[in-house]
């Protein structure tokens, strides 16, 4: 999963919570993310572009950890 922005991510389908760890070390949780959005993120050629277009400004989030 090479990405210049995202280090790794995980998804909790019961909570519809997407956790993303960025290469900076910061960790955010995006809430209310449908499973299909997570599946599309996994399949995207550019994880960073998909994140910016379809997740970043579309779901509420909270910071879980600083860099």
The first five atom37 places (N, CA, C, CB, O) and aatype in JSON, in Angstrom:
{
  "aatype": [20, 20, 20, 20, 20, 20, 20, 20, 20, 20, 20, 20, 20, 20, 20, 20, 20, 20, 20, 20, 20, 20, 20, 20, 20, 20, 20, 20, 20, 20, 20, 20, 20, 20, 20, 20, 20, 20, 20, 20, 20, 20, 20, 20, 20, 20, 20, 20, 20, 20, 20, 20, 20, 20, 20, 20, 20, 20, 20, 20, 20, 20, 20, 20, 20, 20, 20],
  "atom_mask": [
    [1, 1, 1, 1, 1],
    [1, 1, 1, 1, 1],
    [1, 1, 1, 1, 1],
    [1, 1, 1, 1, 1],
    [1, 1, 1, 1, 1],
    [1, 1, 1, 1, 1],
    [1, 1, 1, 1, 1],
    [1, 1, 1, 1, 1],
    [1, 1, 1, 1, 1],
    [1, 1, 1, 1, 1],
    [1, 1, 1, 1, 1],
    [1, 1, 1, 1, 1],
    [1, 1, 1, 1, 1],
    [1, 1, 1, 1, 1],
    [1, 1, 1, 1, 1],
    [1, 1, 1, 1, 1],
    [1, 1, 1, 1, 1],
    [1, 1, 1, 1, 1],
    [1, 1, 1, 1, 1],
    [1, 1, 1, 1, 1],
    [1, 1, 1, 1, 1],
    [1, 1, 1, 1, 1],
    [1, 1, 1, 1, 1],
    [1, 1, 1, 1, 1],
    [1, 1, 1, 1, 1],
    [1, 1, 1, 1, 1],
    [1, 1, 1, 1, 1],
    [1, 1, 1, 1, 1],
    [1, 1, 1, 1, 1],
    [1, 1, 1, 1, 1],
    [1, 1, 1, 1, 1],
    [1, 1, 1, 1, 1],
    [1, 1, 1, 1, 1],
    [1, 1, 1, 1, 1],
    [1, 1, 1, 1, 1],
    [1, 1, 1, 1, 1],
    [1, 1, 1, 1, 1],
    [1, 1, 1, 1, 1],
    [1, 1, 1, 1, 1],
    [1, 1, 1, 1, 1],
    [1, 1, 1, 1, 1],
    [1, 1, 1, 1, 1],
    [1, 1, 1, 1, 1],
    [1, 1, 1, 1, 1],
    [1, 1, 1, 1, 1],
    [1, 1, 1, 1, 1],
    [1, 1, 1, 1, 1],
    [1, 1, 1, 1, 1],
    [1, 1, 1, 1, 1],
    [1, 1, 1, 1, 1],
    [1, 1, 1, 1, 1],
    [1, 1, 1, 1, 1],
    [1, 1, 1, 1, 1],
    [1, 1, 1, 1, 1],
    [1, 1, 1, 1, 1],
    [1, 1, 1, 1, 1],
    [1, 1, 1, 1, 1],
    [1, 1, 1, 1, 1],
    [1, 1, 1, 1, 1],
    [1, 1, 1, 1, 1],
    [1, 1, 1, 1, 1],
    [1, 1, 1, 1, 1],
    [1, 1, 1, 1, 1],
    [1, 1, 1, 1, 1],
    [1, 1, 1, 1, 1],
    [1, 1, 1, 1, 1],
    [1, 1, 1, 1, 1]
  ],
  "atom_positions": [
    [[0.84, -1.18, 0.0], [0.0, 0.0, 0.0], [0.88, 1.24, 0.0], [-0.95, 0.0, 1.21], [0.84, 2.01, 0.97]],
    [[1.65, 1.47, -1.02], [2.48, 2.68, -1.03], [1.64, 3.95, -1.15], [3.47, 2.61, -2.17], [0.77, 4.06, -2.02]],
    [[1.91, 4.88, -0.27], [1.25, 6.18, -0.3], [2.21, 7.2, 0.28], [-0.11, 6.16, 0.48], [2.92, 6.92, 1.25]],
    [[2.23, 8.37, -0.29], [3.11, 9.42, 0.24], [2.47, 10.15, 1.41], [3.47, 10.41, -0.86], [3.12, 10.96, 2.06]],
    [[1.19, 9.87, 1.68], [0.45, 10.57, 2.72], [0.0, 9.63, 3.84], [-0.76, 11.27, 2.13], [0.11, 9.97, 5.02]],
    [[-0.51, 8.46, 3.47], [-1.1, 7.52, 4.43], [-0.13, 6.38, 4.7], [-2.45, 6.98, 3.92], [0.33, 5.72, 3.77]],
    [[0.18, 6.15, 5.98], [1.04, 5.04, 6.35], [0.25, 3.74, 6.38], [1.7, 5.3, 7.72], [0.65, 2.75, 5.76]],
    [[-0.87, 3.73, 7.11], [-1.75, 2.57, 7.14], [-3.12, 2.97, 7.66], [-1.15, 1.43, 8.0], [-3.3, 4.08, 8.17]],
    [[-4.09, 2.06, 7.54], [-5.44, 2.35, 7.99], [-6.14, 1.05, 8.36], [-6.24, 3.1, 6.9], [-5.75, -0.03, 7.94]],
    [[-7.2, 1.19, 9.17], [-8.0, 0.04, 9.58], [-9.45, 0.48, 9.68], [-7.5, -0.56, 10.94], [-9.75, 1.67, 9.74]],
    [[-10.35, -0.5, 9.7], [-11.78, -0.2, 9.68], [-12.51, -1.09, 10.66], [-12.36, -0.36, 8.27], [-12.26, -2.29, 10.73]],
    [[-13.43, -0.49, 11.42], [-14.32, -1.23, 12.32], [-15.72, -1.15, 11.71], [-14.29, -0.65, 13.8], [-16.36, -0.11, 11.8]],
    [[-16.2, -2.25, 11.1], [-17.49, -2.2, 10.42], [-18.68, -1.99, 11.35], [-17.7, -3.45, 9.64], [-19.67, -1.38, 10.96]],
    [[-18.59, -2.48, 12.58], [-19.7, -2.3, 13.53], [-19.86, -0.84, 13.91], [-19.47, -3.15, 14.78], [-20.99, -0.34, 14.03]],
    [[-18.75, -0.15, 14.1], [-18.78, 1.27, 14.49], [-18.74, 2.19, 13.27], [-17.61, 1.58, 15.41], [-18.93, 3.4, 13.4]],
    [[-18.5, 1.63, 12.09], [-18.3, 2.42, 10.86], [-17.22, 3.46, 11.08], [-19.63, 3.1, 10.43], [-17.35, 4.62, 10.69]],
    [[-16.13, 3.02, 11.72], [-15.02, 3.91, 12.06], [-13.79, 3.54, 11.25], [-14.72, 3.85, 13.57], [-13.35, 2.38, 11.24]],
    [[-13.23, 4.52, 10.57], [-12.03, 4.35, 9.78], [-10.88, 5.06, 10.48], [-12.22, 4.89, 8.33], [-10.92, 6.28, 10.65]],
    [[-9.87, 4.31, 10.89], [-8.69, 4.89, 11.53], [-7.59, 4.99, 10.5], [-8.23, 4.04, 12.76], [-7.26, 4.02, 9.82]],
    [[-7.02, 6.18, 10.38], [-5.95, 6.4, 9.41], [-4.73, 6.95, 10.14], [-6.4, 7.38, 8.29], [-4.81, 7.93, 10.87]],
    [[-3.59, 6.29, 9.93], [-2.31, 6.77, 10.43], [-1.56, 7.37, 9.25], [-1.48, 5.61, 11.12], [-1.29, 6.7, 8.26]],
    [[-1.25, 8.63, 9.37], [-0.55, 9.34, 8.3], [0.96, 9.17, 8.46], [-0.93, 10.84, 8.29], [1.43, 8.82, 9.54]],
    [[1.7, 9.41, 7.4], [3.15, 9.25, 7.46], [3.78, 10.19, 8.49], [3.77, 9.5, 6.09], [4.89, 9.95, 8.96]],
    [[3.08, 11.26, 8.83], [3.56, 12.19, 9.85], [3.49, 11.59, 11.25], [2.74, 13.48, 9.81], [4.1, 12.11, 12.19]],
    [[2.75, 10.47, 11.39], [2.56, 9.84, 12.7], [1.24, 10.19, 13.34], [3.68, 10.22, 13.61], [0.85, 9.58, 14.34]],
    [[0.54, 11.17, 12.8], [-0.76, 11.56, 13.36], [-1.81, 10.5, 13.0], [-1.2, 12.96, 12.83], [-1.8, 9.94, 11.9]],
    [[-2.72, 10.24, 13.96], [-3.76, 9.24, 13.76], [-5.12, 9.91, 13.93], [-3.6, 8.04, 14.76], [-5.36, 10.6, 14.92]],
    [[-5.99, 9.69, 12.97], [-7.35, 10.24, 13.01], [-8.36, 9.12, 12.85], [-7.54, 11.31, 11.9], [-8.11, 8.12, 12.18]],
    [[-9.52, 9.31, 13.48], [-10.63, 8.39, 13.29], [-11.76, 9.14, 12.59], [-11.12, 7.8, 14.66], [-12.21, 10.18, 13.05]],
    [[-12.19, 8.59, 11.47], [-13.3, 9.15, 10.7], [-14.54, 8.33, 11.0], [-12.99, 9.16, 9.15], [-14.51, 7.1, 10.92]],
    [[-15.62, 9.01, 11.35], [-16.82, 8.35, 11.86], [-17.93, 8.3, 10.82], [-17.32, 9.05, 13.11], [-18.08, 9.21, 10.01]],
    [[-18.71, 7.22, 10.86], [-19.84, 7.07, 9.96], [-19.46, 6.7, 8.54], [-20.63, 8.32, 9.94], [-20.22, 6.95, 7.6]],
    [[-18.28, 6.12, 8.37], [-17.79, 5.76, 7.04], [-18.39, 4.42, 6.62], [-16.22, 5.7, 7.02], [-18.2, 3.41, 7.3]],
    [[-19.12, 4.39, 5.51], [-19.69, 3.12, 5.05], [-18.61, 2.12, 4.62], [-20.65, 3.37, 3.88], [-17.52, 2.52, 4.2]],
    [[-18.92, 0.85, 4.74], [-17.99, -0.22, 4.36], [-17.53, -0.04, 2.91], [-18.65, -1.59, 4.54], [-16.36, -0.28, 2.6]],
    [[-18.43, 0.37, 2.01], [-18.06, 0.5, 0.6], [-16.99, 1.57, 0.39], [-19.29, 0.84, -0.24], [-16.15, 1.44, -0.51]],
    [[-17.0, 2.63, 1.2], [-15.97, 3.67, 1.1], [-14.62, 3.1, 1.53], [-16.35, 4.91, 1.96], [-13.6, 3.38, 0.91]],
    [[-14.62, 2.3, 2.61], [-13.39, 1.64, 3.06], [-12.86, 0.7, 1.98], [-13.64, 0.87, 4.37], [-11.67, 0.7, 1.69]],
    [[-13.75, -0.1, 1.38], [-13.33, -1.04, 0.34], [-12.74, -0.3, -0.86], [-14.52, -1.91, -0.12], [-11.75, -0.75, -1.45]],
    [[-13.33, 0.82, -1.21], [-12.81, 1.61, -2.33], [-11.47, 2.25, -1.99], [-13.81, 2.7, -2.72], [-10.6, 2.37, -2.86]],
    [[-11.28, 2.65, -0.74], [-9.98, 3.17, -0.31], [-8.92, 2.09, -0.44], [-10.04, 3.69, 1.15], [-7.82, 2.34, -0.94]],
    [[-9.25, 0.88, 0.0], [-8.3, -0.24, -0.12], [-7.91, -0.5, -1.57], [-8.9, -1.52, 0.48], [-6.76, -0.8, -1.86]],
    [[-8.87, -0.37, -2.47], [-8.64, -0.68, -3.88], [-8.04, 0.48, -4.68], [-9.92, -1.11, -4.52], [-7.57, 0.27, -5.8]],
    [[-8.06, 1.67, -4.13], [-7.61, 2.86, -4.87], [-6.13, 2.79, -5.22], [-7.89, 4.12, -4.07], [-5.3, 2.39, -4.4]],
    [[-5.81, 3.2, -6.43], [-4.39, 3.27, -6.83], [-3.67, 4.33, -6.03], [-4.26, 3.56, -8.34], [-2.52, 4.15, -5.63]],
    [[-4.34, 5.45, -5.8], [-3.77, 6.53, -5.0], [-4.62, 6.7, -3.74], [-3.71, 7.87, -5.81], [-5.7, 7.29, -3.78]],
    [[-4.12, 6.17, -2.64], [-4.85, 6.27, -1.37], [-5.04, 7.73, -0.95], [-4.11, 5.49, -0.25], [-6.11, 8.11, -0.47]],
    [[-4.01, 8.53, -1.13], [-4.08, 9.94, -0.75], [-5.12, 10.71, -1.53], [-2.73, 10.58, -0.93], [-5.87, 11.5, -0.96]],
    [[-5.17, 10.49, -2.84], [-6.17, 11.18, -3.66], [-7.57, 10.74, -3.28], [-5.92, 10.92, -5.16], [-8.46, 11.57, -3.14]],
    [[-7.77, 9.43, -3.1], [-9.1, 8.94, -2.72], [-9.52, 9.55, -1.39], [-9.11, 7.38, -2.64], [-10.65, 10.01, -1.23]],
    [[-8.59, 9.55, -0.43], [-8.87, 10.14, 0.87], [-9.29, 11.61, 0.73], [-7.64, 10.02, 1.79], [-10.29, 12.03, 1.31]],
    [[-8.51, 12.37, -0.03], [-8.81, 13.8, -0.19], [-10.15, 14.06, -0.87], [-7.71, 14.47, -0.99], [-10.87, 14.98, -0.48]],
    [[-10.5, 13.27, -1.85], [-11.74, 13.49, -2.6], [-12.99, 12.94, -1.92], [-11.62, 12.87, -3.96], [-14.05, 13.55, -2.0]],
    [[-12.86, 11.8, -1.23], [-14.06, 11.09, -0.78], [-14.22, 10.94, 0.73], [-14.08, 9.76, -1.38], [-15.27, 10.51, 1.2]],
    [[-13.18, 11.28, 1.5], [-13.27, 11.07, 2.95], [-13.02, 12.35, 3.73], [-12.27, 10.01, 3.38], [-13.83, 12.71, 4.58]],
    [[-11.95, 13.03, 3.46], [-11.45, 14.15, 4.27], [-12.52, 15.16, 4.66], [-10.37, 14.86, 3.52], [-12.66, 15.46, 5.85]],
    [[-13.26, 15.68, 3.73], [-14.25, 16.72, 4.03], [-15.68, 16.19, 4.14], [-14.2, 17.78, 2.96], [-16.63, 16.96, 4.25]],
    [[-15.82, 14.86, 4.11], [-17.16, 14.27, 4.06], [-17.6, 13.58, 5.35], [-17.22, 13.28, 2.95], [-18.78, 13.3, 5.52]],
    [[-16.67, 13.32, 6.25], [-17.0, 12.6, 7.48], [-16.41, 13.33, 8.68], [-16.47, 11.15, 7.43], [-15.34, 13.94, 8.6]],
    [[-17.13, 13.26, 9.79], [-16.6, 13.87, 11.01], [-15.41, 13.03, 11.48], [-17.7, 13.96, 12.13], [-15.32, 11.84, 11.2]],
    [[-14.51, 13.68, 12.2], [-13.29, 12.99, 12.62], [-12.84, 13.5, 13.97], [-12.18, 13.16, 11.58], [-13.26, 14.56, 14.44]],
    [[-11.97, 12.72, 14.58], [-11.29, 13.16, 15.79], [-9.85, 12.67, 15.73], [-12.01, 12.63, 17.07], [-9.56, 11.61, 15.18]],
    [[-8.97, 13.46, 16.32], [-7.56, 13.1, 16.38], [-7.37, 12.11, 17.53], [-6.65, 14.36, 16.56], [-7.78, 12.37, 18.65]],
    [[-6.73, 10.97, 17.23], [-6.46, 9.97, 18.26], [-5.04, 10.06, 18.8], [-6.71, 8.59, 17.7], [-4.8, 9.71, 19.95]],
    [[-4.11, 10.52, 17.97], [-2.71, 10.61, 18.41], [-1.98, 11.66, 17.6], [-2.01, 9.24, 18.28], [-2.21, 11.84, 16.41]],
    [[-1.07, 12.36, 18.29], [-0.2, 13.32, 17.62], [1.04, 12.61, 17.11], [0.19, 14.47, 18.58], [1.32, 11.47, 17.47]],
    [[1.77, 13.3, 16.28], [3.01, 12.76, 15.72], [4.06, 12.6, 16.79], [3.53, 13.65, 14.6], [5.17, 12.16, 16.51]]
  ]
}
